[in-house]
Amino acid sequence: MGKGLKIRMSNYLAHALIFHLIVFQGVILLVILSNIRILHHSRGHIPPSVFPMVSILVPARNEEQNIASCVRSLLAQDYPFFEVLVLDDRSEDGTGSILEKLAGSQPGLRVLQGAAPPGDLPGKNWACSQLARQAQGDLLFFTDADTRHKPGTLRAFVTALEGEQADLLTGFPCQEVHTWGERLLVPFFSWAMLCFIPLVLAYRLRLPALASAVGQGLLFRREAYWTVGGHIQAGSSIVDDLVLARRIKAAGLRWRVTFAADLVSCRMYQESQAAMDGFEKNLFAAFDFRLLPFLFVFIWLAVMFWEPMIVLLASLFGLAPQARADELIACLGLSLLVWLVPYMDLRLPFWLAFLYPLTILSTEVVALQSLYHSLRGGLSWKGRSIPPPRWRWL
């Protein structure tokens, strides 16, 4: 009985599971191709006859390395009616003095001084809320202080928003990665969104869980932003972009995603440790602190991308006689395509796709750290501690 069970288990792992993975990865590849087509199609609309006024809103805390180039790129927008508001969120470095100098020479820039957040509201949510209250535009464009924008960014975003008749438009910037921690971790979120959120369904189904967004580029209609309560209603969440996208969808408003890798670039972190700290903060939070879905997803990712390589290695040593070479080649080939196609569209270095096993391994390690430190209350960001979340099983 024990021997028969071992044979059946070996046959499943070396043959049946590989076949199932081929089918699953084939579906994922179709989702990726469909999503890419939808993202690029949203950039093909005719510009509106009249462009509405846009308020560009930038929260900045301890961003002395980034803020000047970010603000200059925003002030250089090829757009008829816009204002740039930057809030110095009680920075402890030279961010404030840099903004003062810029404001003195740039009449289109308004610099605000951030107040202390009430209660346990995260600093960024409070900063964005203060910015929104001061904004005068019909559209609100939130972006981060570590982004760089091509001159046509605002025009392209507004054209896509109007063409798609959206209430919220977001997009995937080109992520700049220089250290190994950045290369292995930073692309994961954009990759995961392209793979696992089929936009053809997400646009049609009123399921908030299918909505996602990137805080480096959020363009709201003013009335839609306030209809869902704005950043203040994101509460204590540290993934405000996801929360706002899901609130937009739950309210029956129109959420859309566009191609933005040719318009916006961002270096989220300046070193490997900073990338690890950032992902520790965000990974468990992205699942709304739901333990079982979080564990299931990361276990399944490990199975999907590591199990075929383990079977291949075992077969080379004669330990997996049930394995079939054609299935393994198909499975590993699809695994590579599932990474290579999104990376090329996101304008990431294509050779990083070949390192997907290390990306998965690194992300798994950081995911466990995110879970552990979130539950123990050991997370902090930019000098501010993050309180332990209220986690749930489902």
C-alpha positions in Angstrom: 0.0 0.0 0.0 2.8 2.4 1.0 4.7 1.6 -2.2 1.7 2.0 -4.4 1.0 5.4 -2.8 4.6 6.5 -3.5 4.3 5.4 -7.1 1.1 7.3 -7.6 2.5 10.4 -5.9 5.7 10.3 -8.0 3.6 9.9 -11.2 1.5 12.9 -10.2 4.4 15.2 -9.4 6.5 14.2 -12.4 3.8 13.9 -15.0 0.2 15.0 -14.1 1.2 18.1 -12.2 3.5 19.2 -15.0 0.7 18.8 -17.5 -1.6 20.9 -15.3 1.1 23.5 -15.0 1.4 23.7 -18.8 -2.4 24.3 -19.1 -2.3 26.9 -16.3 0.7 28.8 -17.7 -0.9 28.7 -21.1 -3.9 30.5 -19.7 -1.7 33.0 -17.9 0.2 33.7 -21.2 -3.2 34.4 -22.9 -4.1 36.8 -20.1 -0.8 38.6 -20.4 -1.2 39.0 -24.2 -4.8 40.2 -23.8 -3.9 42.7 -21.1 -1.0 44.1 -23.1 -3.4 44.6 -26.1 -5.9 46.4 -23.8 -3.3 48.6 -22.2 -1.9 49.8 -25.6 -5.4 50.2 -27.1 -6.2 52.8 -24.4 -3.4 55.0 -25.7 -5.0 55.2 -29.2 -7.8 57.6 -28.5 -8.2 61.0 -30.2 -7.3 63.9 -27.8 -10.2 65.8 -26.4 -11.1 69.1 -28.1 -10.8 70.9 -24.7 -8.3 69.7 -22.0 -9.6 70.0 -18.4 -7.4 71.6 -15.8 -5.2 69.1 -13.9 -3.7 69.3 -10.4 -0.5 67.3 -10.2 -0.1 66.3 -6.5 3.1 65.0 -5.0 3.6 64.0 -1.4 7.3 64.1 -0.4 9.0 62.9 2.7 12.8 62.6 2.9 13.2 62.8 -0.9 16.2 65.0 -1.3 17.7 62.7 -3.9 14.6 62.7 -6.1 12.4 65.7 -5.6 14.2 68.3 -7.8 14.3 66.1 -11.0 10.7 64.9 -10.3 9.3 68.4 -10.0 11.2 69.7 -13.0 9.8 66.9 -15.1 6.3 67.7 -14.0 6.7 71.4 -14.6 7.9 70.7 -18.2 4.6 69.0 -19.2 3.3 69.7 -22.7 -0.2 70.4 -21.4 -2.3 73.7 -21.5 -3.8 73.9 -18.0 -2.2 72.4 -14.9 -0.7 73.2 -11.5 1.9 71.3 -9.5 1.4 71.0 -5.8 4.1 69.4 -3.6 3.6 68.7 0.1 6.7 68.5 2.3 5.6 65.8 4.6 7.6 66.9 7.6 10.9 65.8 6.0 14.0 65.3 8.1 16.5 65.8 5.3 17.0 68.6 2.7 13.7 68.1 0.9 12.2 71.3 2.3 15.0 73.6 1.3 15.2 72.1 -2.2 11.5 72.8 -2.6 11.9 76.3 -1.4 14.6 77.1 -4.0 12.5 75.5 -6.7 9.4 77.5 -5.8 11.4 80.7 -5.9 12.2 80.2 -9.6 9.2 78.2 -10.7 5.9 80.2 -10.6 3.9 77.0 -11.5 4.9 75.3 -8.3 3.1 75.5 -5.0 4.8 74.0 -2.0 2.7 73.1 1.1 3.9 72.2 4.5 2.4 69.1 5.9 0.7 68.9 9.3 1.0 66.1 11.7 -1.3 63.2 10.9 -4.3 62.6 13.1 -4.4 59.4 15.1 -2.8 56.4 13.4 -3.4 57.6 9.8 -0.4 56.8 7.7 1.7 59.8 6.7 1.2 59.4 2.9 -2.6 59.1 3.1 -2.8 62.2 5.2 -0.3 64.0 2.9 -2.4 63.2 -0.2 -5.5 64.2 1.5 -4.1 67.6 2.3 -2.9 68.0 -1.3 -6.4 67.1 -2.6 -8.0 69.7 -0.5 -5.8 72.4 -1.9 -6.1 71.3 -5.5 -8.0 73.4 -8.0 -8.1 71.1 -11.0 -11.0 69.2 -12.5 -8.7 66.2 -12.6 -6.3 65.1 -9.8 -3.0 63.4 -10.8 -1.2 61.8 -7.9 2.4 60.7 -8.4 5.4 59.9 -6.2 8.4 62.0 -5.6 10.8 59.3 -7.0 9.2 59.4 -10.5 10.3 61.1 -13.7 7.8 62.1 -16.4 8.2 62.6 -20.1 6.7 66.0 -21.3 3.8 64.2 -22.9 2.7 62.2 -19.8 -0.1 64.4 -18.7 -1.5 64.8 -22.2 -1.4 61.1 -22.8 -3.0 60.2 -19.4 -5.9 62.7 -19.9 -6.5 61.6 -23.5 -6.7 58.0 -22.3 -9.0 58.9 -19.3 -11.4 60.8 -21.6 -11.2 58.2 -24.3 -11.9 55.3 -21.9 -14.6 57.4 -20.1 -12.8 56.4 -16.9 -13.1 57.8 -13.4 -9.7 56.5 -12.4 -6.8 55.8 -14.7 -3.6 54.2 -13.7 -0.6 52.7 -15.5 2.6 50.7 -15.1 5.7 52.9 -15.1 9.1 51.7 -16.3 10.9 50.6 -13.1 14.6 51.4 -12.9 16.5 48.7 -11.2 20.2 48.8 -10.5 21.1 46.7 -7.5 20.3 43.0 -7.2 17.7 43.5 -4.6 15.9 45.9 -6.9 16.2 43.6 -10.0 14.8 40.6 -8.2 12.0 42.3 -6.2 10.8 45.6 -7.8 9.3 44.1 -11.1 7.2 41.6 -9.2 4.1 43.8 -8.5 3.7 45.0 -12.1 4.4 41.4 -13.4 1.8 40.0 -11.1 -0.9 42.5 -12.1 -0.3 41.7 -15.8 -0.5 38.0 -15.1 -3.3 37.5 -12.7 -5.8 40.3 -13.3 -7.6 39.6 -16.6 -8.7 43.1 -17.6 -11.2 41.8 -20.1 -13.1 40.4 -17.1 -12.1 42.9 -14.5 -13.6 45.8 -16.5 -17.0 44.0 -16.7 -17.3 42.4 -13.3 -18.1 44.6 -10.2 -15.6 42.7 -8.1 -13.3 45.1 -6.1 -10.7 42.3 -5.7 -10.0 42.5 -9.5 -9.0 46.2 -9.3 -5.5 47.3 -8.8 -3.5 50.5 -9.3 0.0 51.9 -9.2 0.5 54.9 -6.9 3.2 56.3 -9.1 0.4 57.4 -11.5 -3.2 57.9 -10.4 -5.5 60.2 -12.5 -8.9 60.8 -10.9 -11.9 62.8 -11.9 -12.3 65.1 -8.9 -15.9 64.1 -8.2 -15.0 60.4 -8.3 -12.1 60.9 -5.9 -14.4 62.6 -3.3 -17.2 60.2 -4.0 -15.1 57.3 -2.6 -13.8 59.6 0.2 -10.3 60.1 -1.1 -7.1 59.1 0.7 -8.6 59.8 4.1 -11.0 56.9 3.6 -8.0 54.6 2.9 -7.7 54.8 6.7 -4.6 53.1 8.1 -3.9 51.2 4.9 -0.3 51.3 3.6 -1.3 50.3 0.1 -3.5 53.3 -0.6 -3.4 52.8 -4.4 -5.0 49.4 -4.2 -7.6 50.6 -1.7 -8.7 53.5 -3.8 -8.9 51.4 -7.0 -11.1 48.9 -5.1 -13.3 51.6 -3.7 -13.8 53.1 -7.1 -14.8 49.7 -8.4 -17.1 49.0 -5.5 -18.9 52.3 -6.0 -19.7 51.3 -9.6 -17.3 53.9 -11.1 -15.1 53.2 -14.0 -11.5 52.1 -13.4 -9.0 51.7 -16.3 -5.3 50.9 -16.8 -3.1 52.3 -19.5 0.4 51.6 -20.9 2.7 54.1 -19.2 6.2 52.6 -19.4 7.2 55.0 -22.2 5.9 58.0 -20.2 6.9 57.5 -16.5 10.0 56.0 -15.0 10.7 55.4 -11.3 13.5 54.1 -9.1 11.5 53.1 -6.1 14.5 52.1 -4.0 18.2 53.2 -4.0 19.6 49.9 -2.6 18.8 46.3 -2.1 18.0 46.6 1.6 15.5 49.4 0.9 13.8 47.2 -1.7 13.5 44.4 0.8 12.1 46.8 3.5 9.6 48.2 1.0 8.3 44.8 0.0 8.1 43.6 3.6 5.9 46.6 4.2 3.6 46.0 1.2 3.3 42.3 0.3 1.0 41.1 3.2 -0.9 44.5 3.0 -1.6 43.9 -0.7 -3.7 40.9 0.4 -5.6 43.0 2.8 -3.9 41.0 5.6 -5.9 37.8 4.6 -3.7 35.0 5.8 -4.9 32.0 3.8 -5.1 33.7 0.4 -1.6 35.1 1.0 -0.2 31.7 1.9 -2.0 30.0 -1.0 -0.7 32.4 -3.6 2.9 32.2 -2.6 2.9 28.4 -2.2 1.3 28.1 -5.7 3.9 30.5 -7.2 6.7 28.3 -5.7 5.1 25.2 -7.1 4.4 26.7 -10.5 7.9 27.9 -11.2 10.2 25.7 -9.1 8.5 22.2 -9.3 9.3 21.7 -13.0 13.0 22.5 -12.4 13.1 20.1 -9.5 11.6 17.4 -11.6 14.0 18.1 -14.4 17.0 17.8 -12.0 15.5 14.6 -10.5 15.1 13.1 -14.0 18.7 13.8 -14.9 19.7 11.6 -12.0 17.2 8.9 -12.8 15.0 9.8 -9.8 11.9 10.7 -11.8 11.3 7.9 -14.4 7.7 9.1 -15.1 8.9 12.5 -16.2 8.5 13.3 -20.0 11.1 15.4 -21.7 8.5 17.0 -24.0 6.3 18.1 -21.1 9.2 19.5 -19.1 10.5 21.5 -22.2 7.0 22.9 -22.8 6.5 23.7 -19.1 9.8 25.5 -18.7 9.4 27.3 -22.0 6.0 28.6 -21.0 7.5 29.6 -17.6 10.1 31.7 -19.4 7.5 33.3 -21.7 5.3 34.2 -18.8 8.1 36.3 -17.5 9.8 37.5 -20.7 6.7 38.9 -22.4 5.7 41.2 -19.5 9.3 42.3 -18.8 9.7 43.4 -22.4 6.4 45.3 -22.5 7.3 46.9 -19.1 10.7 47.9 -20.6 12.6 46.0 -18.0 16.0 44.5 -18.9 14.9 41.4 -20.8 17.7 39.2 -19.4 16.1 39.5 -15.9 13.3 37.3 -17.1 15.7 34.4 -17.4 16.4 34.8 -13.6 12.7 34.2 -12.7 13.6 31.3 -10.4 15.6 33.7 -8.3 12.9 36.4 -8.5 10.4 33.9 -7.1 12.8 32.6 -4.4 13.6 36.2 -3.3 9.9 37.2 -3.3 9.0 34.1 -1.2 11.6 35.0 1.4 10.5 38.6 1.6 6.8 37.5 1.7 7.5 35.4 4.8 9.3 38.3 6.4 6.4 40.5 5.5 4.0 38.1 7.2 6.2 37.7 10.3 7.0 41.4 10.8 3.4 42.6 10.1 2.0 40.3 12.7 4.6 41.2 15.2 4.3 44.9 14.6 7.9 45.3 13.5 7.4 47.3 10.4 8.4 50.9 9.8 8.8 53.3 6.8 10.7 56.5 6.5 11.2 56.8 10.2 7.6 56.1 11.1 6.4 52.9 12.8 3.5 51.0 11.3 1.0 49.5 13.8 0.2 45.8 13.6 -2.7 45.1 11.2 -6.0 43.4 12.0 -5.4 40.2 10.0 -8.1 37.7 8.9 -8.1 34.1 7.8 -10.0 34.8 4.6 
